[in-house]
């Protein structure tokens, strides 16, 4: 009798478990449906996000200010593009040497941060150029270094995986670079400049816009840019190769900003009026 009772009890418990797995309570079913509704709303009617990948230590194009906010010329442009398209801007700081992985994985929608087109034309889908940039050497004003020829035997600093590094390693500059005592790579230019101030390096190779910002933010007359430039190049917004639809939407908005004067106003705010090159002729 006890065995029969035990068997009946097990059968009842099994049936209850199967019922629990196969059916949802009204409360559980409602929660699932609500979640699905929210997800569907986010996809169909929610605000599109536009995620910009940038180097957070690359002023004046993108960096963290004293208030802990990410700011910069490129981020201001991106914010205006988002405002005009009804998008939400997501500012995503990235390690520069992993930028391609961030873009290919979909973690970011574009690389927008003083990103050089030259030499990378076939690797990304590019916007039209919007900044004419040059690679230069910055040295201490009292170092007795007047030209790149004076860097023979000296320690030169450069950011890893940067356009300046590519320019120094190019065939055009290979002979000059071979004369350096060493070419030290840094993760960011702030660290390189600190070493320049400390005398640990003799020169920093970098973008002229960043060089001007770094010099102006320090003691007046302490650093100078050498007259002989390493190379000249152009900046663009880089999208994943083949993503022309998003590129066109962003690019068309930049042209709208150019036509109504907003682009020039933002450039002036960041002290970059002399280097911007966005032209309606590129349409």
C-alpha positions in Angstrom: 0.0 0.0 0.0 2.8 2.4 0.9 4.6 1.5 -2.4 1.4 2.2 -4.3 1.0 5.6 -2.6 4.6 6.5 -3.3 4.2 5.7 -7.0 1.0 7.8 -7.2 2.7 10.7 -5.5 5.7 10.6 -7.9 3.4 10.5 -10.9 1.5 13.6 -9.6 4.8 15.5 -9.0 6.1 14.7 -12.5 2.8 15.9 -14.1 3.0 19.1 -12.1 6.6 19.7 -13.2 5.8 19.0 -16.9 2.9 21.4 -16.6 5.1 24.1 -15.1 7.6 23.7 -18.0 5.1 23.7 -20.7 2.9 26.6 -19.5 3.5 30.0 -18.1 1.5 31.6 -15.3 -0.5 34.7 -16.4 2.0 36.9 -14.6 5.1 35.3 -16.3 3.4 35.4 -19.7 2.6 39.0 -19.3 6.2 39.9 -18.3 7.5 38.1 -21.4 5.0 39.9 -23.7 5.9 43.2 -22.1 9.6 42.6 -22.7 8.9 41.7 -26.4 6.8 44.8 -26.8 9.6 47.0 -25.4 12.2 45.3 -27.6 10.0 45.8 -30.7 9.4 49.4 -29.8 13.1 50.0 -29.4 13.8 48.6 -32.8 10.9 50.2 -34.7 10.3 53.5 -32.9 13.3 54.0 -30.6 16.1 56.5 -31.2 19.0 55.2 -33.4 22.4 55.3 -31.8 25.5 56.4 -33.7 28.6 55.1 -32.0 31.8 56.9 -32.7 35.1 55.3 -32.0 37.9 57.8 -31.0 41.2 58.1 -29.2 40.4 59.8 -25.9 43.8 61.4 -25.7 44.0 63.2 -29.0 43.1 66.8 -28.4 41.7 68.9 -29.9 39.9 66.2 -32.0 38.8 64.0 -29.1 39.8 63.9 -25.4 38.5 64.1 -21.8 38.2 67.6 -20.4 38.7 68.7 -16.8 35.0 67.9 -16.0 35.5 64.3 -17.1 33.5 64.9 -20.3 34.6 63.6 -23.7 34.9 66.7 -26.0 36.7 67.7 -29.2 36.3 69.0 -32.7 35.4 65.7 -34.2 32.9 64.9 -31.4 31.3 68.3 -31.8 30.8 67.5 -35.5 29.4 64.1 -34.7 27.0 65.5 -32.2 25.7 68.0 -34.7 25.3 65.2 -37.3 23.3 63.2 -34.7 21.1 66.1 -33.7 20.1 66.7 -37.3 19.3 63.0 -37.9 17.5 62.4 -34.7 20.2 60.0 -33.5 21.7 59.5 -30.1 25.5 59.9 -30.1 27.5 57.3 -28.2 31.1 58.4 -27.7 33.2 55.3 -27.5 36.9 55.7 -26.5 39.1 53.0 -28.1 42.7 51.8 -28.1 44.0 53.1 -31.4 45.8 49.9 -32.1 42.6 47.9 -31.9 40.4 50.3 -33.9 40.0 47.8 -36.8 38.7 45.1 -34.5 36.2 47.5 -32.9 34.9 48.5 -36.3 34.7 45.0 -37.8 32.9 43.6 -34.7 30.2 46.3 -34.9 31.2 47.8 -31.5 31.5 51.2 -33.2 29.8 52.6 -36.4 32.8 54.6 -37.5 36.3 55.9 -36.6 36.1 59.7 -36.3 39.1 61.1 -34.6 41.8 62.7 -36.8 41.8 59.6 -38.9 44.1 59.8 -41.9 42.9 58.7 -45.3 46.2 58.6 -47.1 47.6 55.1 -47.3 44.3 53.6 -46.1 42.1 54.4 -49.1 41.2 50.7 -49.8 40.8 49.6 -46.2 37.6 51.6 -45.2 34.7 53.4 -46.8 35.6 57.0 -46.4 33.8 60.3 -46.2 35.3 63.1 -48.2 38.3 64.8 -46.6 37.4 67.5 -44.1 40.8 68.5 -42.6 44.2 69.0 -44.3 46.8 67.8 -41.8 50.6 67.6 -41.7 52.9 65.5 -39.6 55.6 67.5 -37.8 58.3 67.3 -35.3 58.0 69.2 -31.9 61.1 69.9 -29.9 62.1 72.0 -26.9 62.8 75.6 -28.0 66.2 75.5 -26.2 67.3 72.1 -27.5 69.4 73.5 -30.4 67.4 71.5 -32.9 66.6 73.6 -35.9 65.7 71.0 -38.5 65.0 67.3 -39.0 68.7 66.8 -39.9 69.6 67.8 -36.3 67.6 64.7 -35.0 70.4 62.4 -36.1 71.4 60.3 -33.1 68.4 61.7 -31.1 65.5 59.9 -29.4 62.2 60.5 -31.3 58.8 59.7 -29.8 55.7 58.8 -31.8 52.3 57.3 -31.1 51.9 53.6 -31.9 50.0 52.7 -35.0 49.7 56.4 -35.9 50.0 58.3 -39.2 53.2 59.9 -38.0 54.7 56.4 -37.4 53.6 55.3 -40.9 55.1 58.5 -42.4 58.4 58.0 -40.6 58.5 54.4 -41.8 57.6 55.2 -45.4 60.1 54.9 -48.2 60.1 58.7 -48.6 61.4 59.2 -45.0 63.3 56.0 -44.5 66.7 57.6 -44.9 65.9 60.3 -42.3 64.4 57.9 -39.8 67.5 55.6 -40.1 69.6 58.4 -38.6 67.6 58.6 -35.3 69.2 57.2 -32.2 65.9 55.4 -31.5 62.2 55.7 -32.4 60.2 55.1 -29.3 56.5 54.3 -29.6 54.0 55.5 -27.0 50.3 54.7 -26.4 49.3 58.3 -26.5 50.8 61.8 -27.2 50.2 63.1 -23.7 52.7 60.6 -22.3 55.1 61.3 -25.2 54.9 65.1 -24.4 55.6 64.4 -20.7 58.7 62.6 -21.7 59.7 65.5 -24.0 59.2 67.9 -21.1 61.3 65.7 -18.9 64.1 65.4 -21.5 63.7 61.7 -21.9 63.1 62.2 -25.6 64.4 64.8 -28.0 61.4 65.2 -30.3 57.8 64.1 -30.8 56.5 63.3 -34.3 52.8 64.1 -34.5 49.8 65.7 -36.2 50.2 69.5 -36.5 46.7 70.2 -35.0 47.6 68.1 -32.0 51.0 69.7 -31.8 49.6 73.2 -31.7 47.1 72.2 -29.0 49.9 70.6 -26.9 52.2 73.6 -27.3 49.5 76.2 -26.5 48.4 74.3 -23.4 51.9 74.5 -21.9 54.4 77.3 -20.9 54.7 79.8 -23.7 57.8 79.6 -25.8 58.9 76.3 -24.3 58.3 74.1 -27.5 58.5 74.7 -31.2 57.5 73.0 -34.4 60.3 72.4 -36.9 59.7 74.0 -40.3 60.4 70.9 -42.4 57.3 68.8 -42.2 57.3 65.0 -42.3 54.3 64.6 -44.6 51.0 66.1 -45.6 47.7 64.2 -45.4 43.9 64.5 -45.0 41.5 63.4 -42.4 38.2 61.6 -43.1 35.5 59.6 -41.3 36.2 55.9 -41.7 33.4 53.4 -41.9 33.5 49.6 -42.3 34.4 48.8 -45.9 31.2 48.7 -47.9 29.0 50.6 -45.5 28.2 53.3 -48.0 24.6 53.9 -46.8 25.7 55.2 -43.3 28.7 57.1 -44.9 26.4 58.9 -47.3 24.0 59.9 -44.6 26.7 61.3 -42.4 28.5 62.9 -45.3 25.4 64.6 -46.7 24.7 66.0 -43.2 28.3 67.5 -43.1 27.6 69.2 -46.4 24.4 70.7 -45.0 26.4 72.0 -42.0 29.0 73.4 -44.5 26.3 75.2 -46.4 24.6 76.9 -43.4 27.9 77.8 -41.8 27.7 75.4 -38.8 30.8 73.5 -39.9 32.9 76.6 -40.0 31.6 77.8 -36.7 32.5 74.5 -35.0 36.0 74.7 -36.6 36.5 78.2 -35.3 35.4 77.2 -31.8 38.2 74.6 -31.8 40.9 76.8 -33.4 41.0 74.7 -36.5 39.7 77.1 -39.2 43.1 77.2 -40.9 43.2 73.4 -41.6 39.6 72.4 -42.5 39.1 71.6 -46.2 35.5 70.3 -46.6 34.3 71.7 -49.9 31.0 71.7 -51.7 32.9 70.7 -54.8 33.4 67.2 -53.3 29.6 66.5 -53.6 
